[in-house]
Amino acid sequence: MSSSNLVAGGRAAGMADRHASVDAVDLSWLYERYHTQVFHLALRYCRGDVAWAEDVTQDIFLALLRLPRTLVAQESLAGWFYRVTTNRCLNELRKENFLRSAPVRWLLGRAQPNERTPERLAIARDELSQAFESVNRLPAKERVVFFMVHVDGKDQNETARTLGFSKGYVSKLLKRAEQRLTAAGWKVERHAE
């Protein structure tokens, strides 16, 4: 079953209910096709925590059940899964950061986390957190393109195909993102293309 067949998948081709959601047959096909991509992307964001990545993957496919069938058929599915997974992971990371903050731990009656990490790792995490904050302040399209090119190693042509944009538009979004991050004090190595 192709993504374009999702509208008719499992029902008569002239489906009257345009707002019907994705059914079990479609979900099974989508899961088989995209769960590995979603899981591996989540795994990268959560620094290798398999349980965390599995939870995010499950949440993504549950969210898919709530989408109108016509929306799923119109989207570039690879781009949709990439965007939704990235946003879900970033939201989870923000939530974890918030819950680890001293005032929130105090309000919730939780003790200081007993993490025994070397000083260098703590500094690296702090810098990584600051970098993610800077990237998260980018407009959504620039942020997704920046992550796909700089973090996931996709070239601009592949990024354009995945997101359904022209290569010129992807190049423009990437350049803007790199300029904004450079202006914020980060060194960004430009991708030649």
Buried (B, 14 or more C-beta within 10 A) or exposed (E): BEBEEBBBBBBEEEBEEEEBBBBEEBBEBBBEBBBEBBBEBBBBBBEEEEEBBBBBBBBBBEEBEEBBBBBBBBBBBBBBBBBBBBBBBBEBBEEEEEEEEEEEBEEEEEEEEEEEEEEEEEEEEEEEEEEBEBBEEBEEBBBBBBBBBBEBEBBBEBBBBBBEBEBEBBBBBBBBBBEBBEEBEBEBEEBEE
